[in-house]
């Protein structure tokens, strides 16, 4: 992961505490936005950025990461273990 952006998640009911977007893998497909428009948006480089890390529950966050065709969204738990992709 060379060109990544990390976003801390502070939602009390969440097991996921960090969202990472690999900007080298992101192709701007916007499927993550289609699933969770309150979490992501595309920046001026047409890359996904997190704008609302705490806006959705874990299930929706995982679905949004799963929707990415290039697996550019990685999710981690509080121990630092990668939750998605496995």
N, C-alpha and C positions, 0 to 999 in steps of 0.2 A: 504494500500500500504506500505509494509514493506521494500522491497528491490527494490527501484526504482532509475532510473537515469533520470534527467531532462535536457532538451536541449532547450536553448533559440533560438527563431526564430526572425530574424531581417529584414525579407523581407518586403519592403515598401508597396507592394500591397497585403499583407496578413492580414487576420483577425485572423489567428492562430499565437499566439506568443510563445507558449510553447508546446513541445512534451515530453511526459513522457513514458518511457518504464518500465513496471513492470517485472523485471527480474525473479520473482517467477512464473509468468504466462507464460513467453516466453518458447516455446518448440523447438525453432530453426527450425520451419517449412520453413522459408525463403520466405514465400509468400509476405511479405512486400518488399523484395528485388526484387522479380519477377515483382512487380508493379513499384517500384521506387528504382532501383539499385544505383542511385546517392545520395539517402538519407540514406540508411542503409547498414550495413554489419554485418556479424556474427563475434563475438570475439572468443577468444581461449576457452571459455566455451560454445560455440555454442549458444550464446544469441545475440539478435539484439542490435546493438548500432547505434546511429545516427552519421553519418559522414558528412552529408551535409544538415543541417536543412533548408537552404534557397534555395536548388537546384531545387525545383519544386513548381508549383502553388498549391493553396489550394485544388482544386479538386483532383489532383493527390495524395496529401498528405492524404486526407480523404479516397480515394480509397485504399491506401496502408494500412491504419489503419483498414479499413473494411475487408481487406483480411486476417487479422490475425485470425486464428481459435480459439484462446484463449482470444481475446480482450486485449492483453498485451500492446497495443499502445493507449495512451490517448492523446487527443488534447484539448488545452485550448485557449480561446481568451484573449484579453488584460485586461478584467475585472476579469479574473481568472475563468470564467465560463467554465465548461467542454462542449466542442463542440461534442466530440465523445469519447466513446460511450455515447449516451443520456440515 
